[in-house]
Amino acid sequence: MTYFLNLLYAGLVTGAVYGMFGLCNCLLFRVSLVLNLAVGDFAMLGAMGVNFLVSSGVELAAAIATTLVAIAAATYLYDRIVLHLALDGSRNREGIFVVFFFTLALSFFIEGMAGSAFGTNVRAAPTLWNGPSLVIFGAHIQRSGVLVLATAAVVGVALVLYLRHSLTGKALTACGQNVLGARVISVKPSTLRRRTFVVMAVLAAIFGIILSSLTGMTNTSGLGLSFSGLAAASLAGLISPGRAVSAGLAIGVGEALIGGYITTQYQTAVLYGILAVLFVSRPSLLGAAAAG
């Protein structure tokens, strides 16, 4: 029983990260039909950036703040320089596959820059909650994992309240349902896309900072995390943040149980198999996006 609880805990922590990255993709997609294939790279960048600054003598709080501000500024500039020209101009590009490669290229760019700046060794941000593992029903639960789950819960609840009860949240929903109608009522999709892109990048970086003390990060960790989030978002139809979180948790737990009771070699295969089967069996998702 203890072994099962340890696997369950590990799966929930991993699944919470998948779910949060899926949530990020769903929010951005519902606003602008953009799939953010760089969301995992922002997580990697957050962890490695904090590690680098702390190793250079910067206090942890200042290192986190500096890293998050830098990521927010870089994300804002990328939207203004690249996505704005690609999506908002008179010769804008349309279609999910076209926009897909804009963020995929960003992912490879961040990976290369991180490798040059921080190296290719495994790095991790310092633990934010120090102390021995917690023991609950015989299962050993690391404090950083508790932080991941708690942060995911807070973000999920806050997002639901934001979408349902704030004017901007309702505007996000309006953009996802009818872009032309949103413009008629003076909602500017490009502005909402930019804000969402920046906030989601910062949110991903926060999760990367917390998660890295458990798993470590290299400059190549980002793309795998991005596809994990995309799998969760896809199971949610790319439009439901709440379902993306649930799907991410299910994927994480499934991976942990398969790795624990069968073999770890199947964990990645299961994840990418789900994604492949989904897009083959439900091509309407891609068609709807391209037509949106």
MARLUM-265510 format. One record per residue: x, y, z of N, C-alpha, C in turn. Coordinates in steps of 0.1 Angstrom, whole numbers, padded with zeros to 4 digits. Layout:
<pt <X,Y,Z>,<X,Y,Z>,<X,Y,Z>>
...
This chain:
<pt <0008,-0012,0000>,<0000,0000,0000>,<0009,0013,0000>>
<pt <0019,0012,0008>,<0028,0024,0008>,<0035,0027,-0005>>
<pt <0038,0016,-0012>,<0044,0017,-0025>,<0034,0024,-0035>>
<pt <0022,0020,-0034>,<0012,0025,-0043>,<0010,0040,-0040>>
<pt <0009,0044,-0027>,<0008,0058,-0023>,<0019,0066,-0028>>
<pt <0031,0061,-0027>,<0043,0068,-0032>,<0042,0071,-0047>>
<pt <0037,0060,-0054>,<0035,0062,-0069>,<0024,0072,-0072>>
<pt <0013,0071,-0064>,<0002,0080,-0066>,<0006,0095,-0063>>
<pt <0014,0097,-0053>,<0019,0110,-0050>,<0028,0116,-0061>>
<pt <0037,0107,-0066>,<0046,0111,-0077>,<0038,0115,-0089>>
<pt <0028,0106,-0092>,<0020,0109,-0104>,<0012,0121,-0103>>
<pt <0006,0124,-0091>,<-0001,0136,-0089>,<0007,0149,-0091>>
<pt <0020,0148,-0086>,<0029,0160,-0087>,<0032,0162,-0102>>
<pt <0036,0151,-0109>,<0039,0153,-0123>,<0026,0157,-0131>>
<pt <0015,0151,-0127>,<0003,0154,-0134>,<-0002,0168,-0132>>
<pt <0001,0174,-0120>,<-0003,0188,-0118>,<0005,0197,-0127>>
<pt <0018,0194,-0129>,<0026,0202,-0139>,<0020,0200,-0153>>
<pt <0018,0188,-0157>,<0012,0186,-0170>,<-0001,0194,-0172>>
<pt <-0010,0193,-0161>,<-0022,0200,-0162>,<-0021,0215,-0162>>
<pt <-0011,0221,-0155>,<-0009,0235,-0156>,<-0004,0239,-0169>>
<pt <0005,0231,-0176>,<0009,0235,-0189>,<-0002,0233,-0199>>
<pt <-0011,0223,-0197>,<-0022,0221,-0205>,<-0032,0233,-0204>>
<pt <-0033,0238,-0192>,<-0042,0250,-0189>,<-0036,0262,-0197>>
<pt <-0023,0264,-0196>,<-0017,0275,-0203>,<-0020,0274,-0218>>
<pt <-0019,0262,-0224>,<-0022,0261,-0238>,<-0036,0263,-0241>>
<pt <-0045,0259,-0233>,<-0060,0261,-0235>,<-0063,0275,-0235>>
<pt <-0058,0283,-0225>,<-0061,0297,-0224>,<-0056,0305,-0236>>
<pt <-0044,0302,-0240>,<-0039,0309,-0252>,<-0046,0305,-0264>>
<pt <-0049,0293,-0266>,<-0056,0288,-0278>,<-0070,0294,-0279>>
<pt <-0077,0295,-0268>,<-0091,0300,-0269>,<-0091,0315,-0272>>
<pt <-0080,0322,-0269>,<-0079,0336,-0273>,<-0075,0338,-0287>>
<pt <-0065,0330,-0292>,<-0059,0334,-0304>,<-0056,0322,-0314>>
<pt <-0060,0310,-0310>,<-0057,0298,-0318>,<-0042,0295,-0319>>
<pt <-0034,0299,-0309>,<-0020,0297,-0309>,<-0017,0286,-0299>>
<pt <-0010,0276,-0304>,<-0005,0265,-0295>,<0009,0269,-0290>>
<pt <0011,0270,-0278>,<0024,0274,-0272>,<0033,0263,-0270>>
<pt <0041,0259,-0279>,<0051,0248,-0278>,<0063,0252,-0270>>
<pt <0064,0265,-0265>,<0075,0269,-0257>,<0072,0270,-0242>>
<pt <0060,0266,-0238>,<0056,0267,-0224>,<0066,0259,-0215>>
<pt <0070,0248,-0219>,<0079,0240,-0211>,<0093,0246,-0210>>
<pt <0097,0253,-0221>,<0110,0260,-0221>,<0110,0272,-0212>>
<pt <0098,0278,-0210>,<0098,0289,-0200>,<0100,0283,-0186>>
<pt <0095,0271,-0184>,<0097,0265,-0171>,<0112,0262,-0169>>
<pt <0118,0256,-0179>,<0132,0253,-0179>,<0140,0266,-0176>>
<pt <0136,0276,-0184>,<0144,0289,-0183>,<0143,0295,-0169>>
<pt <0131,0294,-0163>,<0129,0299,-0149>,<0138,0292,-0139>>
<pt <0138,0278,-0140>,<0147,0270,-0131>,<0161,0273,-0133>>
<pt <0166,0273,-0145>,<0180,0275,-0148>,<0185,0290,-0145>>
<pt <0176,0299,-0148>,<0179,0313,-0145>,<0181,0316,-0130>>
<pt <0172,0310,-0122>,<0173,0312,-0108>,<0185,0305,-0103>>
<pt <0188,0293,-0108>,<0200,0286,-0103>,<0213,0294,-0107>>
<pt <0213,0300,-0118>,<0225,0307,-0122>,<0227,0320,-0114>>
<pt <0216,0327,-0111>,<0217,0339,-0103>,<0221,0336,-0088>>
<pt <0214,0326,-0083>,<0218,0322,-0069>,<0232,0317,-0068>>
<pt <0237,0310,-0078>,<0251,0305,-0078>,<0260,0317,-0080>>
<pt <0255,0328,-0085>,<0264,0340,-0087>,<0263,0349,-0074>>
<pt <0256,0345,-0064>,<0256,0353,-0052>,<0243,0361,-0050>>
<pt <0233,0360,-0058>,<0221,0368,-0057>,<0212,0361,-0047>>
<pt <0205,0369,-0039>,<0196,0363,-0029>,<0184,0356,-0037>>
<pt <0179,0345,-0031>,<0169,0337,-0037>,<0157,0345,-0042>>
<pt <0151,0354,-0033>,<0139,0361,-0037>,<0142,0371,-0048>>
<pt <0154,0377,-0048>,<0158,0386,-0059>,<0160,0379,-0071>>
<pt <0166,0367,-0070>,<0168,0359,-0082>,<0155,0354,-0089>>
<pt <0146,0351,-0081>,<0133,0347,-0086>,<0126,0358,-0093>>
<pt <0126,0370,-0086>,<0119,0382,-0092>,<0126,0386,-0105>>
<pt <0139,0386,-0105>,<0146,0391,-0117>,<0144,0381,-0129>>
<pt <0144,0368,-0126>,<0141,0358,-0136>,<0127,0360,-0142>>
<pt <0117,0361,-0133>,<0103,0362,-0138>,<0101,0375,-0146>>
<pt <0107,0386,-0142>,<0106,0399,-0149>,<0113,0397,-0163>>
<pt <0124,0391,-0163>,<0131,0389,-0176>,<0123,0381,-0186>>
<pt <0117,0370,-0181>,<0109,0361,-0189>,<0097,0369,-0194>>
<pt <0090,0376,-0185>,<0079,0384,-0189>,<0082,0394,-0200>>
<pt <0093,0401,-0199>,<0098,0411,-0209>,<0101,0404,-0222>>
<pt <0108,0393,-0221>,<0112,0386,-0234>,<0100,0381,-0241>>
<pt <0090,0376,-0233>,<0078,0371,-0239>,<0070,0382,-0246>>
<pt <0069,0393,-0239>,<0062,0405,-0245>,<0068,0409,-0258>>
<pt <0081,0410,-0258>,<0088,0414,-0270>,<0086,0404,-0282>>
<pt <0086,0391,-0278>,<0084,0381,-0289>,<0070,0382,-0295>>
<pt <0060,0385,-0287>,<0047,0387,-0292>,<0046,0400,-0301>>
<pt <0052,0410,-0296>,<0052,0423,-0303>,<0059,0422,-0317>>
<pt <0071,0415,-0317>,<0079,0414,-0329>,<0075,0403,-0338>>
<pt <0071,0392,-0333>,<0069,0380,-0341>,<0054,0377,-0343>>
<pt <0047,0374,-0332>,<0033,0370,-0333>,<0024,0382,-0338>>
<pt <0028,0394,-0334>,<0020,0405,-0339>,<0021,0407,-0354>>
<pt <0033,0406,-0359>,<0035,0407,-0373>,<0028,0395,-0381>>
<pt <0029,0383,-0374>,<0024,0371,-0381>,<0009,0371,-0381>>
<pt <0002,0376,-0370>,<-0012,0373,-0368>,<-0021,0386,-0369>>
<pt <-0015,0397,-0367>,<-0023,0409,-0367>,<-0022,0419,-0379>>
<pt <-0013,0416,-0387>,<-0011,0425,-0398>,<-0020,0423,-0410>>
<pt <-0019,0431,-0420>,<-0028,0429,-0432>,<-0025,0417,-0440>>
<pt <-0013,0411,-0438>,<-0009,0399,-0445>,<-0007,0388,-0434>>
<pt <-0016,0387,-0425>,<-0015,0378,-0414>,<-0015,0363,-0419>>
<pt <-0008,0354,-0411>,<-0008,0340,-0414>,<-0019,0334,-0406>>
<pt <-0026,0324,-0412>,<-0037,0317,-0405>,<-0035,0302,-0406>>
<pt <-0041,0295,-0396>,<-0041,0281,-0396>,<-0032,0276,-0384>>
<pt <-0037,0266,-0378>,<-0030,0261,-0366>,<-0016,0256,-0369>>
<pt <-0014,0250,-0381>,<0000,0245,-0384>,<0010,0256,-0386>>
<pt <0005,0267,-0391>,<0015,0278,-0394>,<0019,0284,-0380>>
<pt <0009,0287,-0371>,<0012,0293,-0358>,<0020,0283,-0350>>
<pt <0017,0270,-0351>,<0024,0260,-0344>,<0039,0262,-0345>>
<pt <0044,0264,-0357>,<0058,0265,-0359>,<0064,0278,-0354>>
<pt <0056,0288,-0352>,<0062,0300,-0346>,<0066,0298,-0332>>
<pt <0058,0291,-0324>,<0062,0288,-0310>,<0072,0276,-0309>>
<pt <0071,0267,-0319>,<0081,0256,-0319>,<0095,0262,-0322>>
<pt <0096,0271,-0331>,<0109,0278,-0333>,<0114,0285,-0321>>
<pt <0104,0292,-0314>,<0108,0298,-0301>,<0114,0288,-0291>>
<pt <0108,0276,-0291>,<0113,0266,-0282>,<0127,0262,-0285>>
<pt <0130,0260,-0298>,<0144,0256,-0301>,<0153,0268,-0299>>
<pt <0149,0280,-0301>,<0157,0292,-0298>,<0161,0293,-0283>>
<pt <0151,0291,-0275>,<0153,0292,-0260>,<0162,0280,-0256>>
<pt <0160,0268,-0261>,<0169,0257,-0258>,<0183,0260,-0261>>
<pt <0186,0265,-0273>,<0199,0268,-0277>,<0206,0279,-0269>>
<pt <0198,0290,-0266>,<0203,0301,-0258>,<0206,0296,-0244>>
<pt <0197,0288,-0238>,<0200,0283,-0225>,<0212,0274,-0224>>
<pt <0214,0266,-0235>,<0226,0258,-0235>,<0239,0266,-0236>>
<pt <0238,0277,-0243>,<0250,0286,-0244>,<0252,0294,-0231>>
<pt <0241,0298,-0225>,<0243,0306,-0213>,<0245,0298,-0200>>
<pt <0238,0287,-0199>,<0239,0280,-0186>,<0246,0266,-0187>>
<pt <0249,0262,-0199>,<0255,0249,-0201>,<0245,0238,-0203>>
<pt <0249,0225,-0204>,<0240,0214,-0206>,<0239,0205,-0194>>
<pt <0245,0208,-0183>,<0244,0200,-0171>,<0231,0202,-0164>>
<pt <0227,0192,-0156>,<0214,0193,-0148>,<0216,0203,-0138>>
<pt <0206,0212,-0137>,<0205,0223,-0128>,<0192,0224,-0121>>
<pt <0191,0230,-0109>,<0179,0231,-0102>,<0179,0244,-0094>>
<pt <0167,0250,-0093>,<0166,0262,-0084>,<0166,0256,-0069>>
<pt <0170,0265,-0060>,<0170,0260,-0046>,<0156,0257,-0041>>
<pt <0155,0247,-0032>,<0142,0244,-0026>,<0135,0255,-0019>>
<pt <0123,0258,-0022>,<0116,0269,-0016>,<0111,0266,-0002>>
<pt <0109,0253,0001>,<0104,0249,0014>,<0113,0238,0019>>
<pt <0122,0242,0028>,<0132,0232,0033>,<0127,0224,0044>>
<pt <0133,0212,0045>,<0129,0203,0056>,<0128,0189,0051>>
<pt <0127,0180,0061>,<0126,0165,0057>,<0113,0163,0050>>
<pt <0112,0151,0043>,<0100,0147,0037>,<0089,0145,0047>>
<pt <0077,0148,0043>,<0065,0146,0051>,<0061,0131,0050>>
<pt <0056,0125,0060>,<0052,0111,0060>,<0037,0111,0063>>
<pt <0029,0107,0052>,<0015,0106,0053>,<0010,0092,0049>>
<pt <0004,0085,0059>,<0000,0071,0057>,<0011,0063,0052>>
<pt <0023,0065,0057>,<0035,0058,0053>,<0042,0062,0040>>
<pt <0035,0071,0033>,<0042,0076,0020>,<0050,0088,0023>>
<pt <0062,0088,0017>,<0071,0099,0019>,<0069,0110,0008>>
<pt <0065,0122,0013>,<0061,0132,0004>,<0070,0144,0005>>
<pt <0077,0147,-0006>,<0087,0158,-0005>,<0079,0171,-0005>>
<pt <0085,0181,0002>,<0078,0194,0004>,<0077,0201,-0009>>
<pt <0086,0200,-0018>,<0085,0207,-0031>,<0073,0202,-0039>>
<pt <0070,0189,-0037>,<0059,0183,-0044>,<0046,0189,-0038>>
<pt <0045,0191,-0025>,<0034,0197,-0019>,<0032,0211,-0024>>
<pt <0043,0218,-0026>,<0042,0232,-0031>,<0036,0231,-0046>>
<pt <0040,0222,-0054>,<0035,0220,-0067>,<0020,0218,-0067>>
<pt <0016,0209,-0059>,<0001,0206,-0058>,<-0007,0218,-0053>>
<pt <-0001,0224,-0042>,<-0008,0236,-0036>,<-0009,0247,-0046>>
<pt <0002,0250,-0053>,<0002,0261,-0063>,<-0008,0258,-0075>>
<pt <-0008,0245,-0079>,<-0018,0241,-0090>,<-0032,0243,-0085>>
<pt <-0035,0240,-0073>,<-0049,0241,-0067>,<-0053,0256,-0067>>
<pt <-0043,0264,-0062>,<-0046,0279,-0060>,<-0048,0285,-0074>>
<pt <-0040,0282,-0084>,<-0041,0287,-0097>,<-0054,0283,-0104>>
<pt <-0057,0270,-0102>,<-0069,0265,-0108>,<-0082,0272,-0103>>
<pt <-0083,0273,-0090>,<-0094,0279,-0084>,<-0095,0294,-0088>>
<pt <-0083,0301,-0087>,<-0083,0315,-0091>,<-0087,0317,-0105>>
<pt <-0083,0308,-0114>,<-0086,0309,-0128>,<-0101,0308,-0131>>
<pt <-0107,0298,-0124>,<-0122,0296,-0126>,<-0129,0308,-0121>>
<pt <-0126,0314,-0110>,<-0132,0326,-0105>,<-0130,0338,-0115>>
<pt <-0118,0339,-0120>,<-0114,0350,-0129>,<-0122,0349,-0142>>
<pt <-0123,0337,-0148>,<-0130,0335,-0160>,<-0145,0338,-0159>>
<pt <-0151,0334,-0147>,<-0165,0335,-0145>,<-0170,0348,-0140>>
<pt <-0162,0355,-0133>,<-0167,0367,-0126>,<-0160,0380,-0129>>
<pt <-0149,0380,-0137>,<-0143,0393,-0141>,<-0146,0396,-0156>>
<pt <-0145,0409,-0159>,<-0148,0414,-0172>,<-0138,0409,-0182>>
<pt <-0125,0409,-0178>,<-0115,0404,-0187>,<-0116,0389,-0189>>
<pt <-0120,0382,-0179>,<-0122,0367,-0180>,<-0133,0364,-0190>>
<pt <-0144,0372,-0189>,<-0155,0370,-0199>,<-0150,0374,-0213>>
<pt <-0141,0384,-0214>,<-0136,0388,-0227>,<-0128,0377,-0233>>
<pt <-0120,0370,-0224>,<-0113,0358,-0229>,<-0122,0348,-0235>>
<pt <-0133,0345,-0228>,<-0143,0336,-0233>,<-0149,0340,-0246>>
<pt <-0152,0354,-0247>,<-0157,0359,-0259>,<-0148,0358,-0271>>
<pt <-0135,0360,-0269>,<-0125,0358,-0280>,<-0125,0344,-0285>>
<pt <-0126,0335,-0275>,<-0125,0321,-0279>,<-0138,0316,-0287>>
<pt <-0149,0322,-0284>,<-0162,0318,-0290>,<-0164,0325,-0303>>
<pt <-0160,0338,-0304>,<-0163,0345,-0316>,<-0154,0358,-0317>>
<pt <-0143,0356,-0325>,<-0134,0367,-0325>,<-0140,0380,-0331>>
<pt <-0148,0379,-0342>,<-0154,0390,-0348>,<-0164,0397,-0339>>
<pt <-0172,0389,-0332>,<-0181,0394,-0322>,<-0174,0402,-0311>>
<pt <-0162,0396,-0306>,<-0154,0402,-0296>,<-0150,0416,-0300>>
<pt <-0146,0417,-0313>,<-0141,0430,-0318>,<-0153,0440,-0319>>
<pt <-0164,0435,-0322>,<-0176,0444,-0323>,<-0179,0451,-0309>>
<pt <-0177,0443,-0298>,<-0179,0449,-0285>,<-0167,0455,-0279>>
<pt <-0157,0458,-0287>,<-0145,0466,-0283>,<-0135,0457,-0275>>
<pt <-0136,0444,-0277>,<-0126,0435,-0271>,<-0115,0433,-0281>>
<pt <-0102,0436,-0278>,<-0091,0435,-0288>,<-0084,0422,-0286>>
<pt <-0086,0412,-0294>,<-0080,0399,-0293>,<-0065,0399,-0292>>
<pt <-0058,0408,-0299>,<-0044,0408,-0299>,<-0038,0413,-0286>>
<pt <-0045,0422,-0279>,<-0041,0426,-0266>,<-0043,0415,-0256>>
<pt <-0054,0408,-0256>,<-0056,0397,-0247>,<-0046,0386,-0250>>
<pt <-0043,0383,-0262>,<-0034,0373,-0265>,<-0020,0376,-0259>>
<pt <-0016,0389,-0260>,<-0003,0393,-0255>,<-0002,0391,-0240>>
<pt <-0013,0396,-0234>,<-0013,0395,-0219>,<-0013,0380,-0215>>
<pt <-0021,0372,-0222>,<-0022,0358,-0218>,<-0009,0351,-0220>>
<pt <-0002,0354,-0231>,<0011,0348,-0235>,<0021,0351,-0224>>
<pt <0021,0364,-0219>,<0031,0368,-0209>,<0028,0361,-0196>>
<pt <0015,0362,-0192>,<0011,0356,-0179>,<0014,0341,-0179>>
<pt <0011,0334,-0190>,<0013,0320,-0190>,<0028,0316,-0190>>
<pt <0036,0324,-0196>,<0050,0322,-0195>,<0056,0323,-0181>>
<pt <0051,0334,-0174>,<0055,0336,-0160>,<0050,0324,-0151>>
<pt <0038,0320,-0153>,<0032,0309,-0146>,<0040,0296,-0148>>
<pt <0044,0293,-0160>,<0052,0282,-0164>,<0065,0283,-0157>>
<pt <0071,0294,-0157>,<0084,0296,-0150>,<0084,0294,-0135>>
<pt <0073,0298,-0129>,<0071,0295,-0115>,<0070,0280,-0112>>
<pt <0063,0273,-0120>,<0062,0259,-0118>,<0076,0252,-0121>>
<pt <0083,0257,-0131>,<0096,0252,-0133>,<0106,0254,-0122>>
<pt <0105,0265,-0115>,<0113,0268,-0104>,<0110,0259,-0092>>
<pt <0097,0256,-0090>,<0094,0247,-0079>,<0097,0233,-0082>>
<pt <0094,0229,-0095>,<0096,0215,-0099>,<0111,0211,-0100>>
<pt <0119,0220,-0103>,<0133,0217,-0106>,<0140,0211,-0094>>
<pt <0136,0215,-0082>,<0142,0209,-0070>,<0139,0195,-0068>>
<pt <0129,0190,-0075>,<0125,0176,-0074>,<0132,0168,-0086>>
<pt <0132,0173,-0098>,<0136,0166,-0109>,<0149,0171,-0116>>
<pt <0153,0183,-0113>,<0164,0189,-0121>,<0160,0193,-0135>>
<pt <0167,0202,-0141>,<0164,0206,-0155>,<0177,0207,-0163>>
<pt <0176,0204,-0176>,<0187,0207,-0185>,<0181,0216,-0196>>
<pt <0189,0221,-0205>,<0184,0230,-0215>,<0175,0223,-0225>>
<pt <0175,0210,-0225>,<0166,0202,-0234>,<0153,0197,-0227>>
<pt <0151,0201,-0215>,<0139,0196,-0207>,<0126,0202,-0212>>
<pt <0127,0214,-0218>,<0115,0222,-0221>,<0105,0215,-0231>>
<pt <0110,0210,-0242>,<0101,0205,-0253>,<0093,0193,-0248>>
<pt <0099,0184,-0240>,<0092,0173,-0234>,<0080,0178,-0225>>
<pt <0083,0188,-0217>,<0073,0193,-0208>,<0062,0200,-0217>>
<pt <0066,0207,-0227>,<0056,0213,-0236>,<0046,0203,-0242>>
<pt <0052,0192,-0247>,<0043,0182,-0253>,<0034,0175,-0243>>
<pt <0039,0174,-0231>,<0031,0169,-0220>,<0019,0178,-0218>>
<pt <0021,0191,-0217>,<0010,0200,-0216>,<0001,0200,-0228>>
<pt <0007,0198,-0240>,<-0002,0197,-0252>,<-0011,0185,-0252>>
<pt <-0005,0174,-0246>,<-0014,0162,-0245>,<-0025,0164,-0236>>
<pt <-0023,0170,-0225>,<-0034,0174,-0215>,<-0044,0183,-0222>>
<pt <-0039,0194,-0229>,<-0048,0203,-0235>,<-0056,0197,-0246>>
<pt <-0050,0187,-0253>,<-0057,0181,-0264>,<-0068,0172,-0259>>
<pt <-0066,0165,-0248>,<-0077,0157,-0242>,<-0088,0166,-0237>>
<pt <-0085,0179,-0235>,<-0096,0189,-0231>,<-0101,0196,-0243>>
<pt <-0098,0192,-0255>,<-0104,0198,-0267>,<-0097,0211,-0270>>
<pt <-0086,0214,-0263>,<-0078,0227,-0265>,<-0086,0239,-0261>>
<pt <-0097,0238,-0254>,<-0105,0250,-0250>,<-0109,0250,-0235>>
<pt <-0108,0239,-0228>,<-0113,0238,-0214>,<-0101,0237,-0205>>
<pt <-0097,0248,-0198>,<-0086,0248,-0188>,<-0089,0238,-0177>>
<pt <-0101,0237,-0172>,<-0104,0228,-0161>,<-0102,0214,-0165>>
<pt <-0107,0210,-0177>,<-0105,0197,-0182>,<-0090,0193,-0184>>
<pt <-0083,0203,-0189>,<-0069,0201,-0191>,<-0061,0198,-0178>>
<pt <-0065,0204,-0167>,<-0059,0201,-0154>,<-0062,0186,-0151>>
<pt <-0075,0183,-0152>,<-0079,0169,-0149>,<-0072,0159,-0158>>
<pt <-0071,0162,-0171>,<-0064,0153,-0180>,<-0049,0152,-0176>>
<pt <-0043,0163,-0173>,<-0029,0162,-0169>,<-0027,0154,-0157>>
<pt <-0036,0155,-0147>,<-0035,0146,-0135>,<-0036,0131,-0139>>
<pt <-0046,0128,-0147>,<-0048,0115,-0152>,<-0035,0109,-0159>>
<pt <-0030,0117,-0168>,<-0018,0113,-0175>,<-0006,0110,-0165>>
<pt <-0004,0120,-0156>,<0007,0118,-0146>,<0006,0106,-0138>>
<pt <-0007,0103,-0133>,<-0009,0091,-0124>,<-0007,0079,-0133>>
<pt <-0012,0079,-0145>,<-0011,0067,-0153>,<0004,0064,-0156>>
<pt <0012,0075,-0159>,<0026,0073,-0162>,<0033,0067,-0149>>
<pt <0030,0072,-0138>,<0036,0067,-0125>,<0033,0053,-0123>>
<pt <0020,0049,-0125>,<0016,0035,-0122>,<0022,0025,-0132>>
<pt <0023,0029,-0145>,<0029,0021,-0155>,<0044,0019,-0152>>
<pt <0050,0031,-0148>,<0065,0030,-0145>,<0068,0022,-0133>>
<pt <0059,0023,-0123>,<0061,0016,-0110>,<0058,0001,-0111>>
<pt <0048,-0003,-0119>,<0043,-0017,-0119>,<0047,-0025,-0131>>
<pt <0051,-0017,-0142>,<0055,-0024,-0154>,<0070,-0021,-0157>>
<pt <0072,-0010,-0163>,<0086,-0005,-0166>,<0086,0010,-0169>>
<pt <0096,0017,-0166>,<0097,0031,-0169>,<0099,0034,-0183>>
<pt <0102,0024,-0191>,<0104,0026,-0206>,<0091,0029,-0213>>
<pt <0080,0026,-0207>,<0067,0028,-0213>,<0061,0042,-0210>>
<pt <0067,0049,-0200>,<0061,0062,-0196>,<0060,0072,-0207>>
<pt <0071,0074,-0214>,<0071,0084,-0225>,<0063,0079,-0236>>
<pt <0064,0066,-0239>,<0056,0060,-0250>,<0041,0062,-0248>>
<pt <0036,0061,-0236>,<0022,0063,-0233>,<0018,0077,-0235>>
<pt <0026,0086,-0231>,<0023,0100,-0232>,<0022,0105,-0247>>
<pt <0032,0102,-0255>,<0032,0105,-0269>,<0022,0097,-0277>>
<pt <0020,0085,-0272>,<0009,0076,-0279>,<-0004,0083,-0277>>
<pt <-0007,0088,-0266>,<-0020,0094,-0263>,<-0022,0106,-0273>>
<pt <-0011,0114,-0274>,<-0012,0126,-0283>,<-0014,0122,-0297>>
<pt <-0006,0112,-0302>,<-0007,0108,-0316>,<-0021,0102,-0319>>
<pt <-0026,0093,-0310>,<-0039,0087,-0312>,<-0050,0097,-0312>>
<pt <-0049,0107,-0303>,<-0059,0118,-0303>,<-0060,0125,-0316>>
<pt <-0049,0130,-0321>,<-0050,0138,-0333>,<-0053,0130,-0346>>
<pt <-0050,0117,-0345>,<-0054,0108,-0356>,<-0069,0105,-0356>>
<pt <-0074,0103,-0344>,<-0088,0099,-0342>,<-0097,0111,-0342>>
<pt <-0092,0123,-0339>,<-0100,0135,-0338>,<-0095,0146,-0346>>
<pt <-0093,0144,-0359>,<-0088,0155,-0368>,<-0097,0167,-0368>>
<pt <-0109,0166,-0363>,<-0118,0177,-0363>,<-0112,0189,-0354>>
<pt <-0104,0185,-0344>,<-0098,0195,-0336>,<-0089,0204,-0344>>
<pt <-0081,0198,-0353>,<-0072,0206,-0361>,<-0080,0214,-0372>>
<pt <-0090,0208,-0377>,<-0099,0214,-0387>,<-0106,0226,-0381>>
<pt <-0111,0224,-0369>,<-0118,0235,-0363>,<-0109,0247,-0360>>
<pt <-0097,0244,-0356>,<-0087,0254,-0353>,<-0084,0262,-0365>>
<pt <-0082,0255,-0376>,<-0078,0262,-0388>,<-0089,0270,-0393>>
<pt <-0101,0266,-0391>,<-0112,0274,-0396>,<-0116,0285,-0387>>
<pt <-0111,0284,-0374>,<-0115,0294,-0364>,<-0110,0308,-0366>>
